[in-house]
Each structure stands twice: as structure tokens, then as C-alpha cells.
Amino acid sequence: MLKITNLTKTFGEKKAVDDLSLEINQGEIFGFIGHNGAGKTTTLKACVGIHDFDNGEILINGHSIQDEPLICKRDLAYIPDNPDLYDFMTGIKYLNFVADIYGIGQERYERIEKYAKAFEIYDDLNKVISEYSHGMRQKLALISAWIHSPKLILMDEPFVGLDPKASHLLKQMMRDFCDEGGAIFFSTHVLEVAEKLCDKVAIIKGGKLIKVGTMEEVKGDESLEEVFLDLDDGGDN
């Protein structure tokens, strides 16, 4: 579903991502772990076409994000770490706007109701987004990703700002989405969540992958936190 081959991205003299290769398949929840500045967000933004890159190739469901961006973007959803939504819109207008972009018909209403009620913001959809808390914005962004039934969802720190109930719901939505044939690639600092939720995980440091594989392959007999701390020397903040 997502194939990254020899991805390299520089900002001036700094290599933010250095010759990175990953493959995320259907049915997989793939966790991406590393300190701030390690290259996680840059990689995700390159995958969804926000950042260009210097070398390498990124394929979404077999299509190049550089050569066929519109085809790729029909198949994916992206949730940044701080969703930049349209503050002047109401929640419901924003969700309808997203549904219109993806050509979602009447089925949008059932999906919006389902997820908005589950996240307990259904009664807030007529409020303007400028009145939303960070957690409510995060929930709205998550709903906007799920309503158009993408094949691949990329998320940058999706659990930040969510209350425990919403976090539990999101974890279940992620598992259900992948069990139905989707794929998820997400970054997180919450190692306990990654350990319990992910099928595969990659650890990135200084733009380079330092460990990747199934959760069992990466952590062995240790906890994911112990593996991460063993691999870290504190130099990537």
C-alpha cells in the first residue's frame, strides 16, 4: 500500500531523511518512532505530497506521489500533528467540504453521524471550528479522514490531545480499518500504545532507520521502551 525506496530529503545542509526505505502492506498498522527532529514528520509529509524530496521514490498503492499525485491522494488520508482546519467553518460544513472533494454521496451523512456520535462531538458540529478545543479539532480531523474510506491513512502523533475514551475509540477504529484491508502509518511518542497496537514498527534517528520489523522482531524479550532507550544516546532532540 505504501512503498518508500531510498528516500532522502535535505533542508539546506541538514539531511532530514537519509536513504530511508520502508514498505507498509494491506492490513498493517505500522508505527514510526523517534525523537523530535528525527525525521518522522518530514517522511510523512513527503509521503502525502506536501514535501518534495531529493532522491528516492514513494509509491501509494503502486502510483508515484511525484508523478501521479491526484491518483495517490484519492487513496489516502493524512492527519498532521496539529490539524490546520478552517476556523470560519462549522464542523458539519467542514466535513461536507471534505466529502465533496472526495465525491462522497448520501452515505456521508450516515458516516458523519456514526463517527461524530462515537467521538461525542455530534452536538457540536454546528459550532464554528474556532470555538473547538484542540481535542475536538483532532476528533473532527479523524472523522474527516475516515468518512471518505481511504485505503491508506497516515497520522502524525494522532493520540495527542485525545482523552482516554477517544484514544480507546481511535485504537479500535485503526484496528478495524486495517482488518478490513486498509493500512495505517503513524508516528507516536506513546511507546506503550505502539507496542500494543502495531503489527510492525520502525525506529528512526537522525534521519536514518536504525531498526525495523514486526513488533516481535524489534523488541524481542524486552519492552519497546527498553529497546528505544537502548538505541538512543540522547543526541537527537
Phi, psi and omega in degrees: 000322176225124179232117178250125183235117174052043181290127175227130179223127179243149171237101185067238180270352186267129172273104180286325176227130190236097173056051185267134177229130180212156175221125178244124185256167176305140177086358185257136164261116187246117180268145183235115191238139176173163179293166169304133181087002182283339180120006182296306183296320178300317178298313180298318180293327175293322182296328184260004174089010177280317176258137165282178180212162189277318181216160176104187183214141175233122180245131174251111181053039177088359182247143182283129178293336178279317186269332183227059187298322182293319178298317180297316186289339174293332185266355186232163171228145181228131177239110180287173183289337177225085187307124181262088184266171180275102186299332184280346179273155167281164179302317182291323178294323178296315181295322176292325176299313178296317179299322178296317180302319183267006176068034180275128184273221186296338181296345179301322186295319178294319181292316179300313180298316182302307186282325179294322177290321179297321179273001176061039173235014182301319181285352180258001186292340178271000175276151176287147186297334179299340179270355184281145170286172178299318180297321178294321176298319179297317178296318179297318178297320178296317178299317181298329178287318186283333189289339181261013173050060178288171175265336183223132177239127175247133183222139179251108181052058187292342185270352180293127177090353179270141175286165184304321180294316179293323178297318178298317179297316180298317179300319178292321177297320179297315180295316180297318180301315182285326176296336179268010174108359177278181177218145181229133175235116185218147176266151178201150170262350185272091188293328179296321178295314180301317183296321182279332191258325193277143171278322178224161182212148175231137177250126183242141180214126180057032179085353182248141172288131179246344175199138180206145177158192174294162180302320180295320181293322184284318187261340180056232181269001180264173169276160178298323178299317179296319178298314181299316180291325177295324182277346186260136175248013177081012187263004186241057178251000000 
